[in-house]
């Protein structure tokens, strides 16, 4: 890790320790990222030229920390 990331040895050790004790955290971040990118692609297809990346992000931030399925409904206009 030190060679490939330029982390200081102490920082690399802390990262490895963190991931060792909590191995599901990186997977949950990756899953969340994948789901958000899919939601963004779906919205871009649905809205076509009317899609705005800023608008998409503003809506996500305004809605807060919700499951992706809820964001999907809110973006589609359900529950408004």
N, C-alpha and C positions, 0 to 999 in steps of 0.2 A: 504494500500500500504506500509506503514511503517513497519508493522508486517511481510509482505510476501516478501519484497524486501530488507530490511535493509537500505532503503533510509533514509536519514535524513528528518525530517518533512518538512523543507523548500524545499528540492528537490522534495519530493513527491507532495507537493502542486503545485510547478511549473509544474511538469509533468501533473498532473490532469488538471490544468488550460490550458496548451497547447493543450491537447487532447480535452478539452471541446470547445475551440474556433476553432479548426481545426479537426473536427471529421472524415473527409475523408482522412487525411494524413495516419493514421495507415492502413486503408483499401487499399490505393494505394500501400503502402509498401508491404503488404501481397499479393496483386495481382501480383505485380512485382516479388516477390520471387517465387510465385507459377508458374508463366509463365517461369521464368528462370530455375527452377528445371525441368519443363516439357521439355523445350528446351534441357537441358543437358541430360535427359533420352532419348529423341528422337535421339540426336546425338550419344549417347553411343550405342543405338540399331543399328543405321545406319552404324556406323563405326566398330562396334564389337571390336575385339582385337586391332585395330588401334586407338581406342579412347584414348585420353590423356586428363586428367582433366586439367593439366597445359596448354596444347595446347588450350583447350576450353576456359579457362580463359584468356589466352594471346590474343586470337582472339577477344573475347568480349572487352577487354580493348583497343586493337588496333583500333577497329571499333568505339569506343566512345559511347556516349549516344544516342542510336537509339531505335526506337520501336522494340519490339521483332520480329515482322514479317520481318523487314529488317535484323536483325541478323540471322534469320532462312535462308533467301535467301543467305546471304553472306557465311554462314557455308556450305550450300549445293552447293556452287560454282557458283551461279547465280550472275551476275553483276560483275564478275571478269574480 
